[in-house]
Amino acid sequence: MKEIVLSEKTGLSKNLREFFLALLAILPSRNRVIQILRLLYETGGIDITSFRQMFRGVVDPHVDEVLGKLGVYIDKDTVKLKYMSLGWIIADLYNDIFDFLNNDDFRRKVSEASGLDIPDPLEEWIYIKLDTAFKDPVHGENAKIVMKELLNKTSITINELIEKGLNVGEAYVIGDVLKTLGLAEHIDGIIRLSPQLIENRDVLERNLKRMGIS
């Protein structure tokens, strides 16, 4: 397909530059409300205790009302996002946004023309989730151990983590922490990379190397 050329200008117009500024502002890595929607979309739900801890200082009565209108609701002790609600549609849109800005050459050209630093949004989002897990003052170091293992073998059992020095309780907690962040699935004593990370293992590897974990 031939590339569409609408202008001979080498720089971005004011409107197009503002479009990219707005897009950057609502990436899930940079906007906490979008983070909530995207995490609920990716994980299928977060237990209410973990949700309150993760978003302490973000959720207030006004945000509660907005989230409710977007389709966020509580089912027993789990915070969920209603299928095909406005919030679900917004969160689902990021699959296409990640693809839209996936090309290195395209991002470089837009960055040069706009004077903006256009990141790979998926890579930045995965980095934010990993950084959140690793900065946990109680579980962060063990989360690093588990993610390094998952990079090499995709899944690991609780018993294997116990053999590596984690106690049973901590191994299960780490599985739940990684599940809450959409980094892994945790089912019946098996921790497995999330489908997103299995599909983007190279992105995971680059982020872990950037964080000094390899």
Backbone bond lengths (Angstrom), bond angles and torsions (degrees), N, CA, C in turn:
res aa  C-N    CA-C-N  psi(-1)  N-CA   C-N-CA  omega(-1)  CA-C   N-CA-C  phi
1 M - - - 1.459 - - 1.527 109.46 -
2 K 1.335 116.91 132.23 1.462 120.94 -178.22 1.515 110.69 -71.71
3 E 1.351 115.84 138.18 1.465 120.54 179.30 1.513 110.46 -67.57
4 I 1.326 117.40 135.07 1.460 122.12 179.11 1.524 109.58 -77.09
5 V 1.326 117.68 126.89 1.461 122.84 177.07 1.517 107.84 -119.76
6 L 1.313 117.83 110.10 1.455 122.87 -176.60 1.520 112.75 -104.00
7 S 1.324 117.81 -14.19 1.461 120.14 -176.09 1.512 109.87 -150.64
8 E 1.325 115.43 151.33 1.460 120.53 176.48 1.525 112.02 -92.56
9 K 1.329 117.55 -2.29 1.463 121.09 -179.98 1.523 110.04 -66.83
10 T 1.321 115.56 142.48 1.467 119.93 179.49 1.527 111.96 -88.77
11 G 1.332 117.46 -22.93 1.451 120.81 178.92 1.514 111.57 -97.59
12 L 1.322 115.69 170.02 1.461 120.09 178.15 1.514 109.93 -84.57
13 S 1.322 115.80 142.56 1.452 119.87 174.27 1.523 109.44 -66.43
14 K 1.337 115.64 163.50 1.463 120.48 178.69 1.525 110.81 -57.57
15 N 1.333 116.79 -44.23 1.462 120.37 -177.36 1.518 111.67 -66.05
16 L 1.327 117.42 -40.16 1.458 119.60 -179.24 1.521 110.64 -70.39
17 R 1.332 116.48 -37.84 1.466 119.64 177.30 1.526 110.05 -63.76
18 E 1.337 116.47 -40.71 1.460 120.12 178.14 1.526 111.37 -66.30
19 F 1.330 116.68 -32.20 1.456 120.01 175.67 1.524 110.68 -61.47
20 F 1.331 116.38 -45.92 1.463 119.09 -179.79 1.526 111.37 -69.72
21 L 1.322 118.24 -34.46 1.464 120.60 174.81 1.527 110.56 -61.25
22 A 1.326 115.90 -44.12 1.459 119.83 179.27 1.520 111.07 -65.41
23 L 1.328 116.34 -39.58 1.462 120.56 179.57 1.526 110.82 -63.75
24 L 1.336 116.46 -42.46 1.465 120.09 178.09 1.528 110.91 -62.44
25 A 1.313 117.07 -37.26 1.471 121.24 -176.29 1.519 112.32 -67.78
26 I 1.334 117.38 -24.86 1.463 118.91 -177.82 1.528 112.42 -111.60
27 L 1.324 117.16 20.69 1.461 119.01 169.81 1.525 108.45 -68.35
28 P 1.327 118.41 145.93 1.470 119.36 -179.20 1.524 113.27 -61.87
29 S 1.327 116.89 -24.45 1.461 119.79 177.86 1.521 112.38 -73.63
30 R 1.357 117.10 -12.21 1.461 120.10 -172.40 1.525 113.90 -124.99
31 N 1.307 117.75 -5.40 1.460 120.77 -176.88 1.524 109.19 -133.53
32 R 1.315 116.47 120.85 1.467 120.27 -171.42 1.530 112.84 -69.99
33 V 1.313 117.86 -33.53 1.464 119.12 177.52 1.527 109.86 -65.86
34 I 1.333 116.85 -43.56 1.464 120.65 176.72 1.525 110.05 -64.18
35 Q 1.330 117.28 -35.51 1.472 120.19 176.24 1.521 110.37 -57.53
36 I 1.323 116.59 -44.83 1.466 120.44 -179.83 1.522 110.22 -59.02
37 L 1.330 116.07 -49.99 1.465 120.17 -178.23 1.526 111.33 -61.56
38 R 1.322 116.21 -45.01 1.460 119.59 -175.67 1.528 111.56 -68.92
39 L 1.333 117.63 -39.73 1.464 119.83 178.60 1.529 111.38 -65.55
40 L 1.322 116.52 -41.53 1.460 119.38 177.80 1.534 110.22 -64.81
41 Y 1.309 116.23 -36.87 1.466 121.81 177.62 1.529 110.74 -65.48
42 E 1.324 116.41 -44.16 1.470 120.72 -176.19 1.529 112.58 -73.57
43 T 1.316 116.74 -35.37 1.467 120.08 -172.49 1.524 113.69 -98.26
44 G 1.317 117.65 -19.26 1.458 120.52 -176.04 1.514 113.48 84.94
45 G 1.325 116.89 -5.33 1.464 120.19 178.39 1.521 111.51 148.37
46 I 1.326 115.66 150.82 1.466 122.48 -179.54 1.529 107.96 -129.08
47 D 1.329 116.60 133.75 1.465 117.99 179.68 1.527 109.33 -61.11
48 I 1.312 115.79 144.91 1.460 120.94 -167.61 1.529 112.52 -63.20
49 T 1.340 117.85 -32.24 1.465 120.11 178.70 1.521 110.75 -65.60
50 S 1.332 116.77 -47.88 1.465 121.13 178.01 1.524 110.84 -62.90
51 F 1.327 116.27 -39.99 1.465 120.97 -179.92 1.524 110.78 -60.27
52 R 1.329 116.99 -45.80 1.468 120.51 -178.94 1.526 111.45 -65.91
53 Q 1.332 116.90 -35.40 1.460 119.93 178.37 1.527 111.02 -69.20
54 M 1.332 116.58 -42.94 1.461 121.43 -177.79 1.519 112.30 -65.25
55 F 1.326 116.01 -38.77 1.457 119.92 -172.51 1.523 112.43 -114.21
56 R 1.324 115.67 27.14 1.459 121.20 174.79 1.529 108.58 -61.32
57 G 1.314 117.23 130.94 1.460 120.58 -178.21 1.513 113.18 90.21
58 V 1.331 116.91 -9.79 1.467 120.78 178.33 1.523 109.92 -104.02
59 V 1.325 115.56 -45.89 1.461 120.66 -176.69 1.528 109.89 -82.66
60 D 1.317 115.64 120.01 1.458 122.26 174.91 1.532 106.97 -133.20
61 P 1.349 118.76 177.71 1.467 118.87 -177.76 1.524 113.72 -54.23
62 H 1.339 117.27 -36.38 1.470 120.20 179.91 1.523 110.40 -69.03
63 V 1.336 116.87 -43.93 1.455 120.23 178.77 1.520 110.44 -65.67
64 D 1.338 116.60 -38.86 1.466 120.88 176.78 1.532 110.47 -54.50
65 E 1.335 115.76 -45.85 1.464 120.17 -178.16 1.524 110.63 -65.23
66 V 1.333 116.50 -43.46 1.467 120.60 179.38 1.518 110.74 -62.99
67 L 1.343 116.52 -46.46 1.460 120.20 179.97 1.523 111.28 -61.41
68 G 1.335 116.06 -38.92 1.454 119.73 177.91 1.522 111.65 -61.09
69 K 1.333 117.03 -42.15 1.461 121.16 178.25 1.522 111.55 -67.57
70 L 1.328 116.65 -25.87 1.458 121.10 179.02 1.529 112.61 -82.54
71 G 1.339 116.51 -12.32 1.462 119.10 176.69 1.513 114.79 112.51
72 V 1.318 117.64 8.51 1.468 120.86 177.33 1.528 108.35 -81.69
73 Y 1.318 116.59 132.19 1.457 120.47 -179.12 1.529 109.90 -147.66
74 I 1.324 115.94 166.97 1.464 121.50 179.90 1.526 108.56 -109.11
75 D 1.315 115.43 124.40 1.464 122.59 176.10 1.525 107.63 -113.70
76 K 1.338 116.16 104.51 1.460 121.69 -173.30 1.522 108.40 59.88
77 D 1.331 119.33 -111.92 1.472 120.84 -178.90 1.519 112.12 -111.07
78 T 1.329 117.34 23.26 1.459 121.10 -176.72 1.520 110.59 -125.20
79 V 1.346 116.08 133.65 1.462 121.77 175.21 1.526 107.56 -87.01
80 K 1.328 116.87 127.06 1.463 121.32 -175.99 1.524 111.11 -131.07
81 L 1.324 114.50 169.24 1.460 121.76 177.94 1.526 107.99 -120.54
82 K 1.322 115.98 120.90 1.455 121.00 -176.23 1.524 111.18 -63.10
83 Y 1.314 115.63 131.37 1.464 121.70 -179.99 1.534 110.34 -59.49
84 M 1.328 116.08 132.20 1.457 125.68 178.20 1.534 113.34 64.00
85 S 1.337 116.89 16.12 1.469 119.86 169.77 1.527 107.78 -72.76
86 L 1.325 116.59 171.38 1.462 120.00 178.14 1.521 110.79 -58.60
87 G 1.350 116.55 -42.14 1.462 119.91 178.90 1.521 112.14 -62.67
88 W 1.331 116.41 -39.76 1.468 120.92 178.66 1.530 109.87 -64.41
89 I 1.328 117.06 -42.26 1.469 121.16 179.95 1.526 110.24 -64.08
90 I 1.343 116.44 -42.15 1.472 120.13 177.76 1.525 110.43 -62.13
91 A 1.342 116.66 -47.90 1.466 120.53 -179.06 1.523 111.24 -62.66
92 D 1.327 116.62 -39.67 1.466 121.32 179.62 1.519 111.56 -65.02
93 L 1.327 117.15 -30.16 1.456 122.12 -179.37 1.531 112.20 -59.98
94 Y 1.334 116.14 -27.64 1.465 119.13 -177.11 1.525 112.62 -68.35
95 N 1.321 118.38 -19.56 1.464 118.80 171.63 1.526 109.82 -58.82
96 D 1.335 116.28 -43.13 1.470 120.94 179.45 1.525 111.34 -74.70
97 I 1.332 117.74 -35.33 1.470 120.26 178.57 1.526 110.18 -65.62
98 F 1.335 116.85 -40.87 1.462 120.12 176.35 1.523 110.17 -58.88
99 D 1.323 117.07 -41.74 1.466 120.79 178.53 1.526 111.09 -68.44
100 F 1.321 116.65 -39.90 1.462 122.46 -178.39 1.531 111.82 -58.18
101 L 1.332 116.35 -38.99 1.469 120.69 -177.39 1.530 112.58 -106.50
102 N 1.314 115.96 21.72 1.463 119.68 -176.66 1.527 113.09 -78.43
103 N 1.321 117.00 -26.80 1.464 121.28 -173.95 1.518 111.75 -78.18
104 D 1.333 116.64 121.96 1.470 121.43 -177.52 1.519 112.17 -60.65
105 D 1.332 116.82 -42.91 1.467 120.88 -176.63 1.527 110.78 -66.97
106 F 1.331 116.36 -40.59 1.464 120.18 178.32 1.518 110.92 -62.78
107 R 1.332 117.05 -45.48 1.469 120.37 179.64 1.518 110.93 -63.09
108 R 1.332 116.56 -38.56 1.470 120.08 179.71 1.526 110.71 -63.18
109 K 1.339 116.77 -44.74 1.460 120.27 -179.15 1.523 111.43 -65.04
110 V 1.319 117.04 -42.33 1.468 120.12 178.90 1.520 110.42 -66.61
111 S 1.319 116.97 -39.92 1.468 120.98 179.12 1.522 110.76 -61.50
112 E 1.328 116.18 -45.27 1.463 120.67 -179.22 1.525 111.32 -66.09
113 A 1.324 116.64 -40.54 1.457 120.35 -176.81 1.520 112.82 -74.12
114 S 1.324 116.34 -27.94 1.472 120.55 -175.31 1.518 113.95 -100.93
115 G 1.332 116.63 -19.41 1.461 119.83 -172.92 1.511 112.43 76.49
116 L 1.326 116.35 11.83 1.464 121.55 178.84 1.523 109.66 -101.96
117 D 1.314 115.83 157.08 1.459 120.88 174.42 1.524 107.53 -96.98
118 I 1.326 116.73 100.89 1.459 121.65 -177.43 1.527 108.43 -92.64
119 P 1.334 118.13 112.43 1.461 120.58 -177.51 1.524 111.28 -86.93
120 D 1.315 116.03 170.44 1.456 121.08 164.35 1.532 105.09 -77.27
121 P 1.337 119.38 109.10 1.466 120.30 -171.77 1.520 114.05 -64.98
122 L 1.333 117.27 -33.07 1.458 119.00 178.41 1.524 110.38 -68.63
123 E 1.332 116.36 -43.25 1.462 119.60 179.71 1.528 110.42 -63.41
124 E 1.323 117.19 -40.68 1.464 120.97 178.67 1.525 110.93 -66.02
125 W 1.326 117.75 -38.28 1.459 122.26 179.70 1.523 110.87 -66.11
126 I 1.324 116.26 -44.14 1.470 119.70 177.99 1.522 110.15 -64.20
127 Y 1.328 116.93 -39.24 1.474 120.59 177.72 1.536 110.44 -60.01
128 I 1.325 117.22 -44.98 1.463 120.95 -179.18 1.524 110.86 -60.82
129 K 1.319 116.67 -41.44 1.467 120.08 -179.75 1.529 110.90 -67.24
130 L 1.324 116.98 -43.11 1.466 120.39 177.29 1.527 110.43 -63.05
131 D 1.319 116.23 -44.58 1.464 120.77 -178.70 1.522 110.99 -61.45
132 T 1.329 116.67 -38.76 1.466 121.12 177.29 1.523 110.75 -61.73
133 A 1.333 115.91 -44.67 1.470 119.97 179.64 1.518 111.40 -64.93
134 F 1.322 116.77 -44.69 1.467 121.24 -173.99 1.521 113.03 -73.56
135 K 1.328 117.73 -22.82 1.460 120.95 -179.98 1.527 112.56 -88.87
136 D 1.332 116.45 -1.13 1.464 119.29 175.62 1.527 108.05 -59.75
137 P 1.344 118.40 120.92 1.469 120.39 -174.52 1.527 114.14 -63.91
138 V 1.315 117.63 -22.13 1.461 121.11 -177.93 1.527 111.39 -99.29
139 H 1.323 117.10 -44.10 1.462 120.95 -170.32 1.532 114.24 -110.70
140 G 1.332 117.59 -1.86 1.459 121.09 -172.75 1.518 115.21 -57.78
141 E 1.328 117.44 -46.94 1.470 119.93 -176.89 1.524 111.49 -65.27
142 N 1.312 116.66 -39.42 1.463 119.50 177.88 1.527 111.60 -70.71
143 A 1.334 116.51 -31.30 1.465 119.66 175.75 1.530 110.13 -62.34
144 K 1.328 116.69 -36.98 1.467 120.44 176.84 1.528 110.70 -62.00
145 I 1.333 115.97 -44.06 1.463 120.74 179.43 1.524 110.55 -59.17
146 V 1.326 116.23 -45.68 1.469 120.71 -176.52 1.527 110.54 -67.33
147 M 1.339 117.97 -44.07 1.461 120.08 -178.39 1.527 111.28 -66.31
148 K 1.317 117.10 -35.59 1.463 119.68 176.26 1.522 110.22 -63.50
149 E 1.316 117.24 -41.67 1.460 121.29 177.81 1.530 110.85 -64.74
150 L 1.333 116.38 -41.57 1.460 120.08 -178.32 1.521 111.92 -67.68
151 L 1.314 116.94 -31.65 1.465 119.73 176.54 1.516 110.38 -61.22
152 N 1.320 116.57 -37.81 1.466 121.22 -175.84 1.524 113.26 -82.76
153 K 1.344 117.33 -31.29 1.465 117.81 -172.22 1.523 115.12 -135.05
154 T 1.333 118.88 9.01 1.466 124.95 174.11 1.531 113.90 70.04
155 S 1.343 118.17 -43.55 1.461 119.63 179.53 1.524 110.28 -139.52
156 I 1.330 115.43 155.97 1.454 121.08 179.99 1.523 108.28 -149.76
157 T 1.307 116.93 145.96 1.462 120.65 -179.42 1.528 109.97 -93.04
158 I 1.312 114.31 160.25 1.460 119.82 176.20 1.531 110.01 -59.98
159 N 1.323 117.08 -39.39 1.469 120.58 179.86 1.523 111.39 -61.80
160 E 1.334 117.41 -37.59 1.466 120.46 177.84 1.522 110.81 -66.59
161 L 1.330 116.87 -35.70 1.465 119.82 177.80 1.519 111.06 -69.41
162 I 1.321 116.55 -35.19 1.467 120.24 176.28 1.524 109.89 -62.93
163 E 1.337 116.20 -39.24 1.469 120.49 177.94 1.519 111.44 -64.15
164 K 1.338 117.13 -24.53 1.462 121.45 179.36 1.517 112.31 -89.78
165 G 1.344 116.75 4.49 1.454 120.11 172.96 1.507 116.43 110.41
166 L 1.353 118.09 -6.38 1.455 119.72 177.59 1.528 109.29 -81.24
167 N 1.321 116.28 144.19 1.459 117.90 173.73 1.528 109.57 -81.51
168 V 1.304 116.53 166.59 1.464 121.17 -173.90 1.530 111.68 -57.52
169 G 1.334 115.65 -49.12 1.455 119.68 -177.94 1.510 112.58 -59.85
170 E 1.329 116.31 -45.01 1.468 120.75 -179.07 1.521 111.09 -65.20
171 A 1.315 117.49 -39.78 1.461 121.26 179.85 1.525 110.41 -60.16
172 Y 1.333 116.54 -43.60 1.463 120.07 179.22 1.534 111.25 -67.92
173 V 1.320 116.83 -39.53 1.466 120.50 179.39 1.527 110.44 -63.19
174 I 1.337 117.35 -43.96 1.462 120.78 178.85 1.523 110.35 -59.30
175 G 1.326 116.31 -42.90 1.460 119.92 177.11 1.519 111.59 -57.34
176 D 1.336 115.96 -41.92 1.466 120.08 -179.61 1.528 111.89 -70.26
177 V 1.339 116.70 -38.17 1.464 120.73 178.26 1.527 110.40 -61.17
178 L 1.324 116.43 -47.36 1.466 120.73 -178.99 1.524 111.39 -66.96
179 K 1.328 116.66 -33.64 1.467 120.70 176.54 1.526 110.50 -66.70
180 T 1.326 116.84 -42.59 1.464 121.51 -179.97 1.523 111.69 -59.46
181 L 1.333 116.63 -33.96 1.459 121.52 -178.85 1.524 112.91 -90.18
182 G 1.320 117.28 3.19 1.455 119.89 179.49 1.511 113.86 71.18
183 L 1.338 116.32 20.39 1.464 120.71 179.30 1.522 111.76 -91.66
184 A 1.314 116.81 -22.63 1.466 120.38 -176.31 1.516 110.23 -153.10
185 E 1.313 114.98 163.75 1.453 122.19 169.39 1.527 107.28 -105.50
186 H 1.323 116.88 145.49 1.463 120.59 -178.60 1.520 108.39 -134.04
187 I 1.325 115.37 102.83 1.458 120.65 -175.17 1.528 109.45 -135.33
188 D 1.325 115.63 124.57 1.468 121.97 173.68 1.533 113.23 50.92
189 G 1.320 116.33 47.42 1.461 120.01 175.31 1.509 115.07 76.78
190 I 1.325 117.20 12.58 1.467 121.49 176.93 1.524 108.22 -121.28
191 I 1.319 116.52 128.01 1.460 122.25 176.20 1.524 107.60 -106.05
192 R 1.317 115.70 125.93 1.464 121.13 -174.82 1.529 109.12 -130.71
193 L 1.326 116.59 142.71 1.457 119.81 175.48 1.523 110.28 -52.99
194 S 1.328 116.07 143.89 1.462 120.03 176.29 1.530 109.29 -65.70
195 P 1.331 117.45 155.26 1.468 119.79 177.00 1.531 112.34 -54.57
196 Q 1.342 116.66 -36.80 1.463 120.48 178.58 1.520 111.44 -58.87
197 L 1.343 117.23 -42.93 1.459 120.46 -177.88 1.524 112.13 -78.94
198 I 1.305 116.96 -31.02 1.473 119.09 174.60 1.527 109.27 -61.84
199 E 1.333 115.75 -42.13 1.459 121.10 -179.21 1.523 111.64 -72.16
200 N 1.335 116.54 -25.66 1.470 120.97 -176.75 1.530 110.34 -123.75
201 R 1.318 115.49 48.94 1.461 120.54 -177.66 1.531 111.44 -60.62
202 D 1.337 116.86 -34.46 1.466 120.04 179.29 1.523 111.32 -64.14
203 V 1.329 116.39 -36.84 1.468 120.81 177.40 1.522 110.18 -66.61
204 L 1.325 116.30 -42.67 1.464 120.55 176.94 1.523 110.36 -59.82
205 E 1.323 116.45 -45.61 1.468 120.37 -178.29 1.520 111.22 -62.25
206 R 1.339 117.19 -43.21 1.467 120.13 179.18 1.521 111.08 -63.02
207 N 1.325 116.75 -42.12 1.463 119.62 -179.94 1.523 112.00 -65.59
208 L 1.330 116.83 -41.36 1.461 119.57 179.74 1.528 110.53 -64.98
209 K 1.329 117.35 -40.24 1.468 120.58 176.96 1.527 110.41 -63.47
210 R 1.330 115.98 -41.28 1.473 121.00 177.87 1.518 110.86 -59.95
211 M 1.337 116.62 -30.92 1.456 121.89 -179.09 1.520 112.23 -91.88
212 G 1.327 116.79 4.69 1.456 120.83 178.44 1.510 113.92 79.94
213 I 1.339 116.25 21.94 1.471 120.86 -179.44 1.521 107.76 -119.46
214 S 1.308 117.03 113.26 1.489 119.44 -179.49 1.511 109.22 -153.97
